Amino acid sequence: MFRIVLSLLVVFPSMVMATPSMHTLLSQGGYVEPIVVIGSVEAEYDGLVSSFDMDIKNGQLIYEIDILNLDTNEVIELEFDATDGNLVTKKLNVFESDDLDQIKAARIVIAQGMTFTDLVKLATQDQPGYLIEAALDHDLAISYLELKLLNVSSKHTIAFDIENLRPLPLLQWD
């Protein structure tokens, strides 16, 4: 039995190689900071960035960014290679009912004269960890930015009030 396992390890070493964790990839560096890619998207596309997420696909770190264009009622879904910031895929969709909460929050961001990048920077100052997710949302009559930060020991979620530009302590959880 040992020989069979050993021969499998020699013939198929990729089978035993674990997919690297998100924290491992981020701590090794070698990627474009998410806030830089988000800022580039804001400069290049019409609309407001409404969400950011990262994913590991085939061992590669990928950034996923959605843009709401309130003028055309469209959502642009973009994927970028995190190592160089180059666009990988682009999809265009019309608004759907599940976009309504983000649309409400986006209107408040626009009324505040802010960008998604501005909000992320405000919300994450003095917060340890890597930004792995951020999204506009509206619930309980509050528009907020929900963020997930990753550090060595845990994933930490915070909420940031868009109208009052302050953390929402009642919506902090681990």
C-alpha positions in Angstrom: 0.0 0.0 0.0 2.8 2.4 0.9 4.4 1.9 -2.6 1.1 2.8 -4.3 0.8 6.0 -2.3 4.4 6.8 -2.9 4.1 6.2 -6.6 1.0 8.4 -6.7 2.9 11.2 -5.0 5.7 11.0 -7.5 3.4 10.7 -10.6 0.7 13.2 -9.4 2.4 15.7 -7.1 -0.2 18.3 -7.8 -2.8 16.1 -6.2 -1.2 16.5 -2.8 -0.5 20.2 -3.2 -3.1 22.1 -1.3 -4.6 25.2 -2.8 -2.9 28.1 -1.1 -5.0 29.9 1.5 -6.1 33.5 0.8 -3.9 34.7 3.7 -0.8 32.8 2.3 -1.2 34.4 -1.1 -1.7 37.9 0.4 1.2 37.7 2.9 3.6 36.6 0.1 2.9 39.8 -1.7 3.4 40.0 -5.5 0.0 41.4 -6.2 -1.4 44.9 -7.0 -3.2 46.4 -3.9 -7.0 46.1 -4.3 -7.5 49.8 -3.6 -5.3 50.6 -6.6 -7.3 48.4 -9.0 -10.6 49.8 -7.6 -9.3 53.3 -8.2 -8.3 52.5 -11.8 -11.8 51.0 -12.4 -13.4 54.2 -11.0 -11.3 56.3 -13.4 -12.0 54.2 -16.4 -15.7 53.2 -16.2 -18.9 55.2 -15.9 -20.9 54.4 -12.7 -20.1 53.7 -9.1 -18.2 50.7 -7.9 -20.6 48.8 -5.6 -18.6 45.8 -4.6 -15.2 44.2 -4.4 -14.4 40.6 -3.7 -11.4 38.4 -4.2 -11.3 34.7 -5.0 -8.7 32.0 -5.8 -9.2 30.4 -9.2 -6.8 27.7 -10.3 -4.3 28.9 -7.6 -4.5 32.5 -9.0 -5.7 35.5 -6.9 -8.6 37.2 -8.8 -10.3 40.5 -7.9 -14.0 40.8 -8.7 -15.4 44.3 -9.0 -19.0 45.3 -9.8 -20.0 48.8 -11.1 -23.5 50.1 -11.0 -24.4 52.5 -13.8 -27.5 54.3 -12.6 -27.9 56.1 -15.9 -28.1 53.0 -18.0 -29.5 50.6 -15.3 -26.6 48.2 -15.9 -24.2 46.3 -13.7 -20.7 45.7 -15.1 -19.0 42.7 -13.6 -15.2 42.8 -13.9 -12.5 40.3 -13.0 -8.8 41.2 -12.7 -5.7 39.2 -12.3 -4.3 40.4 -8.9 -0.7 39.9 -9.8 -0.7 42.5 -12.6 -4.1 44.2 -12.4 -5.0 43.2 -15.9 -8.7 42.7 -16.9 -9.6 39.0 -17.3 -13.3 39.1 -17.9 -16.1 41.6 -18.3 -19.8 41.0 -18.2 -22.7 43.4 -18.6 -26.1 42.8 -17.0 -29.2 44.9 -16.5 -30.4 45.7 -12.9 -32.2 43.0 -11.1 -34.4 43.1 -8.0 -31.6 41.9 -5.8 -29.5 45.0 -6.8 -32.0 47.4 -5.2 -30.3 47.6 -1.8 -27.0 48.4 -3.5 -28.7 51.0 -5.7 -30.1 52.8 -2.7 -26.7 52.8 -1.0 -25.0 54.0 -4.3 -27.3 57.0 -4.5 -26.3 58.1 -1.1 -22.6 57.7 -1.9 -23.1 59.8 -5.0 -25.1 62.4 -3.0 -22.2 62.5 -0.5 -19.8 63.3 -3.4 -17.7 60.2 -2.6 -16.3 57.2 -4.4 -16.2 53.6 -3.3 -12.4 54.1 -2.8 -13.0 57.0 -0.5 -15.4 54.9 1.7 -13.0 51.9 1.8 -10.1 54.1 2.9 -12.2 55.8 5.6 -13.6 52.5 6.9 -10.3 50.7 7.0 -8.1 53.3 8.6 -6.8 51.9 11.8 -8.2 48.5 10.9 -5.6 45.6 10.7 -5.8 43.0 8.0 -6.1 42.5 4.3 -9.2 43.8 2.5 -10.8 40.7 1.0 -14.4 41.9 0.4 -16.4 45.2 0.4 -19.9 45.9 -0.7 -22.5 48.6 -0.5 -25.7 47.6 1.2 -29.0 49.1 2.6 -30.8 47.5 5.4 -32.9 48.7 8.4 -33.1 52.2 6.8 -29.3 52.4 6.9 -27.0 52.5 3.9 -23.6 51.1 4.7 -20.4 49.6 3.4 -19.8 46.1 4.6 -16.1 45.0 4.6 -14.3 41.8 5.4 -10.7 42.0 6.5 -8.4 39.0 6.9 -5.5 38.6 9.3 -3.5 35.6 10.5 -6.0 34.4 13.0 -9.5 35.4 11.7 -11.7 37.1 9.2 -13.3 40.3 10.7 -16.4 42.0 9.3 -17.2 45.6 9.9 -19.9 48.0 8.7 -19.4 51.6 7.9 -22.3 54.1 7.8 -22.3 55.9 4.5 -24.5 58.9 5.5 -22.7 59.6 8.8 -19.3 58.4 7.7 -18.6 56.4 10.8 -18.4 52.8 11.9 -21.6 51.0 12.9 -20.7 49.3 16.2 -23.9 47.4 16.3 -23.1 45.7 13.0 -19.5 44.6 13.9 -19.1 40.8 14.1 -16.4 38.2 13.7 
